[in-house]
């Protein structure tokens, strides 16, 4: 009976019953971001060793959200499906922040959810790994959960992990391919979607296994502020169109001043929600667009790589109802990405959750 109730709930959400499916067509808003513009931003330089120092860990405060923390810190990244046919997800509301990266052409994206102290019993739909996800994982030195890998020549995830020096020894690894080993697999099929977009993971169990691995975790905190930004253009609406507007992953955000969040809306589905709480629309205090080059191995649009994920480039921030032009720098594959404001100082984020889109100039971001 419990499974039947869960399935009924899932069908309601998938059919859009939980959120109003407004008659909305993605269009460019009044202001269009130019990701290639020369903004004249000169970031503060790194230290003499060529690296940016880590921000201090503040006792009782999460370094990824700036919110009160129990002191637990076990960074775990989970690959989660993001195409229209794959949402809504489940267990995603507890994530500290969400990355969104392209995996198919310029229009199809996949999410990576970062959890550090709250680990749901059920997270999904968990999907496969790509090389660009491995490069991002290295930034946090996080445990990583996915289901299957891309094995094609030139974009084999395990080859990339070997190049990065990441161990896959079953006794000490923090790389958890749920289709690879029964030793630590915590994957199962949920009734919320159709195969293969219904794979779940018991993240609470994975967190226990990650601790048992003996890995030593080091925090890499952001900076946070209690003040809303005073500079920047007003931005109460933000529209994101991938490629030519496939509707696969196009997104609309509306700023809610009362909660200080950009509420996420998916035109083809309605309010972006967690299937475990379908009446609550998810929102994010910080929207970050990190602009980089997107390449494809041998022009195969199913095999993307991001060669400039280490380097520097423009960034755009939406927070507190404002748009701020900025910049990003990542000096090494094992270092954190540092985001800078228009004055070249490391930006102070709003306390709360963040959505970070690592994307290319084939994506159109507009606001008003």
C-alpha positions in Angstrom: 0.0 0.0 0.0 2.8 2.4 0.9 4.4 1.9 -2.6 1.0 2.5 -4.2 0.6 5.8 -2.3 4.1 6.9 -3.3 3.5 6.0 -6.9 0.2 8.0 -6.9 2.0 11.0 -5.4 4.8 10.7 -8.0 2.3 10.6 -10.9 0.5 13.7 -9.5 3.8 15.6 -9.4 5.0 14.4 -12.8 1.7 15.5 -14.3 2.1 18.9 -12.8 -0.7 18.7 -10.3 1.5 20.1 -7.4 2.5 23.3 -9.2 0.7 25.6 -11.5 1.7 24.9 -15.1 1.5 28.5 -16.3 1.3 29.2 -20.0 4.9 30.4 -20.2 7.2 30.4 -23.2 10.9 31.1 -22.6 11.7 34.5 -24.0 14.6 37.0 -23.5 13.9 39.6 -20.9 14.9 43.2 -21.0 18.6 42.8 -20.2 20.7 40.1 -21.8 24.0 39.0 -20.2 27.0 39.2 -22.5 29.3 36.4 -21.2 32.1 37.4 -23.5 32.3 41.1 -22.6 35.5 42.7 -21.3 34.3 43.9 -17.9 37.6 45.3 -16.8 37.6 43.3 -13.6 41.0 42.7 -12.0 40.7 40.1 -9.3 42.9 40.3 -6.3 46.0 38.1 -7.1 46.7 34.7 -5.5 49.4 34.2 -2.9 53.1 33.7 -3.7 52.5 30.0 -4.1 50.0 30.8 -6.9 47.0 29.7 -4.8 44.2 31.5 -3.1 44.2 30.9 0.6 41.2 29.1 2.1 38.6 31.3 3.9 38.5 30.6 7.7 36.1 28.0 9.1 33.7 29.7 11.4 32.5 27.6 14.3 28.8 26.8 14.2 28.5 28.1 10.6 28.3 26.0 7.4 31.0 27.0 4.9 28.8 26.1 2.0 25.5 27.9 3.1 26.6 30.3 5.8 23.7 28.9 7.9 24.0 27.4 11.5 25.9 24.1 11.4 26.2 21.1 13.7 29.9 20.9 12.8 29.5 17.8 10.7 31.4 18.1 7.4 31.3 15.2 4.9 31.2 16.6 1.4 29.3 14.3 -1.0 28.4 15.1 -4.6 25.6 13.2 -6.3 24.9 13.2 -10.0 21.1 13.9 -10.5 19.1 13.9 -13.7 17.9 17.3 -14.8 16.1 16.9 -18.2 12.4 17.8 -18.2 11.4 14.1 -18.4 13.5 13.3 -15.3 12.1 15.9 -12.9 11.0 16.4 -10.2 14.0 15.0 -8.2 13.8 13.7 -4.7 16.1 14.4 -1.7 17.4 17.5 -3.4 15.9 20.0 -1.0 18.5 19.0 1.6 21.5 19.8 -0.7 23.7 22.7 0.3 24.2 23.8 -3.3 23.5 22.5 -6.8 25.8 22.6 -9.8 24.3 22.4 -13.3 26.6 21.3 -16.1 26.0 20.4 -19.8 26.1 16.8 -20.9 24.2 16.6 -24.2 24.6 19.1 -27.0 24.2 22.7 -25.7 20.7 22.1 -24.4 20.8 19.1 -22.0 22.2 19.5 -18.5 22.8 17.3 -15.4 22.9 18.4 -11.8 25.5 17.7 -9.1 24.1 18.2 -5.6 26.5 18.9 -2.8 25.6 17.6 0.7 27.9 18.2 3.7 25.9 17.5 6.9 22.3 16.5 6.1 22.1 13.2 4.2 18.6 12.0 3.1 17.6 8.4 3.1 16.6 8.7 -0.5 18.2 10.8 -3.2 17.5 10.7 -7.0 17.2 10.2 -9.8 20.9 9.3 -9.8 22.5 9.2 -13.2 25.9 8.6 -14.8 29.2 10.4 -14.6 31.1 12.5 -17.1 34.7 13.7 -17.3 33.6 17.3 -16.5 32.0 16.0 -13.3 35.3 14.4 -12.2 37.0 17.8 -12.7 34.4 19.5 -10.6 34.7 16.8 -7.9 38.4 17.5 -7.5 37.6 21.1 -6.4 35.9 19.8 -3.3 37.8 16.6 -2.8 34.4 15.2 -2.1 32.9 11.8 -2.1 31.1 11.2 -5.3 28.0 9.1 -6.0 26.7 8.2 -9.5 25.2 5.3 -11.4 27.3 4.3 -14.4 30.0 6.1 -16.4 30.8 7.3 -19.8 33.4 4.9 -21.1 34.0 6.2 -24.6 37.6 6.8 -25.8 38.7 10.3 -24.9 36.0 10.8 -22.2 36.4 7.7 -20.0 35.6 8.8 -16.5 37.8 6.1 -14.8 40.8 7.1 -17.1 40.3 10.7 -16.0 40.2 9.7 -12.3 43.5 7.8 -12.7 45.0 10.9 -14.3 43.8 12.9 -11.3 45.4 10.4 -8.9 42.0 9.4 -7.4 42.0 6.0 -5.8 39.3 3.4 -6.6 40.6 0.9 -4.0 37.3 -0.6 -2.7 38.6 -0.3 0.9 39.5 3.4 0.9 37.8 4.9 -2.1 35.3 7.8 -1.9 34.1 7.2 -5.5 30.8 5.3 -5.4 29.6 4.1 -8.8 26.3 2.4 -7.6 26.5 0.0 -10.6 30.1 -1.1 -9.9 30.5 -2.8 -6.6 28.2 -4.6 -4.1 30.7 -3.7 -1.3 29.2 -0.2 -0.8 26.3 0.0 -3.2 23.3 1.6 -1.6 21.2 2.0 -4.8 17.7 0.9 -5.5 14.8 1.7 -7.8 12.1 4.1 -6.6 8.5 4.3 -7.8 8.7 8.0 -8.7 9.7 7.6 -12.3 10.3 5.2 -15.1 13.6 3.2 -15.6 16.3 4.4 -15.9 15.3 7.7 -14.3 14.2 6.2 -11.0 17.5 5.2 -9.5 17.9 6.2 -5.8 20.7 6.1 -3.3 20.6 5.9 0.5 22.8 8.9 1.1 22.7 8.5 4.8 24.4 5.1 4.4 26.9 6.4 1.9 27.9 9.1 4.4 28.7 6.3 7.0 30.7 4.4 4.4 32.6 7.6 3.5 33.6 8.1 7.1 34.8 4.5 7.3 37.0 5.1 4.3 39.4 7.1 6.5 39.4 10.0 4.1 40.4 13.4 5.7 38.0 16.2 4.8 39.1 19.8 4.5 36.5 22.6 4.3 36.7 25.2 1.6 34.3 27.9 2.8 32.6 30.7 0.8 32.3 34.1 2.2 28.8 35.2 3.4 27.1 38.5 4.4 23.9 39.4 6.2 23.5 42.5 4.0 21.7 42.5 0.7 23.8 43.9 -2.2 23.5 47.7 -2.6 25.0 47.9 -6.1 24.0 46.2 -9.3 21.0 46.2 -11.6 17.6 45.3 -10.3 16.8 41.6 -11.2 13.5 40.3 -10.1 13.1 37.9 -12.9 15.9 35.7 -14.5 15.4 33.6 -17.6 17.8 30.8 -18.7 17.6 29.4 -22.3 20.0 26.6 -23.2 21.1 26.5 -26.8 18.2 27.3 -29.1 15.7 26.8 -26.4 14.9 23.1 -26.3 12.7 23.2 -23.3 14.8 20.4 -21.9 16.5 22.4 -19.2 15.3 26.0 -19.8 14.5 27.7 -16.5 12.8 30.7 -15.1 13.5 32.4 -11.7 11.3 34.9 -9.8 12.8 36.8 -6.9 10.8 36.6 -3.6 11.9 39.5 -1.4 10.2 38.0 1.7 12.4 34.9 1.6 15.3 36.5 -0.3 15.3 33.6 -2.7 15.1 33.2 -6.5 12.2 30.7 -6.8 13.0 28.1 -9.6 10.4 27.3 -12.2 10.7 24.9 -15.1 8.3 26.0 -17.9 7.5 22.5 -19.2 6.7 21.2 -15.7 5.8 24.0 -13.3 7.3 24.8 -9.9 10.6 23.1 -9.2 10.0 20.9 -6.2 11.3 18.0 -4.3 9.0 15.0 -4.8 9.0 14.4 -1.1 7.5 17.9 -0.5 5.6 18.6 -3.8 3.8 21.7 -2.3 7.0 23.6 -1.6 8.6 25.4 -4.5 12.4 25.3 -4.2 14.4 28.6 -4.3 18.0 29.7 -4.1 19.5 32.7 -2.4 22.4 32.8 -4.9 22.3 32.2 -8.6 25.8 31.9 -10.2 26.6 31.6 -13.8 30.2 30.6 -14.4 31.1 31.1 -18.1 33.6 28.8 -19.8 34.3 27.1 -23.1 32.4 24.0 -23.9 34.1 21.5 -26.2 33.1 18.1 -27.5 35.5 15.2 -28.0 35.8 14.6 -31.7 32.7 16.8 -32.3 30.5 14.1 -30.6 27.8 16.2 -28.8 27.2 13.3 -26.4 30.7 13.7 -25.0 31.3 17.1 -23.6 34.5 18.3 -21.9 35.2 21.6 -20.2 38.9 22.3 -20.9 38.8 25.7 -19.2 37.2 24.7 -15.9 40.6 25.5 -14.6 41.5 29.1 -15.5 39.4 32.2 -15.4 36.5 33.9 -17.0 33.4 36.0 -16.5 30.7 35.2 -13.9 27.3 36.6 -13.2 25.5 36.7 -9.8 21.9 37.1 -8.9 21.2 37.7 -5.3 19.1 39.9 -3.1 17.1 41.0 -6.1 20.2 42.4 -7.9 22.5 41.4 -10.8 26.2 41.7 -10.2 28.8 41.3 -13.0 31.8 39.4 -11.8 34.7 37.0 -12.5 36.0 33.6 -11.5 39.4 32.1 -11.1 40.6 28.5 -10.5 44.3 28.3 -10.4 44.7 24.5 -10.3 42.5 21.3 -10.7 42.9 20.7 -6.9 42.0 24.2 -5.9 38.7 25.9 -5.2 37.0 28.2 -7.7 37.1 31.8 -6.3 34.3 34.1 -7.4 34.9 37.9 -7.5 32.6 40.9 -7.6 32.8 43.8 -10.0 35.5 45.4 -7.8 37.8 42.4 -8.0 37.2 41.3 -4.4 36.0 37.8 -3.4 32.3 38.0 -3.5 30.2 37.6 -0.3 27.2 35.4 -0.9 23.8 35.6 0.7 23.3 33.1 3.5 21.4 30.1 2.1 21.5 27.8 -0.8 23.2 28.3 -4.2 22.6 27.2 -7.8 25.8 27.3 -9.9 25.5 26.9 -13.6 28.8 26.1 -15.3 28.0 26.9 -18.9 29.1 28.4 -22.2 28.1 31.3 -24.4 25.5 29.1 -26.1 23.3 29.7 -23.0 21.3 32.9 -22.9 20.7 34.5 -19.5 18.4 37.5 -19.4 16.8 39.5 -16.5 14.6 42.4 -15.6 
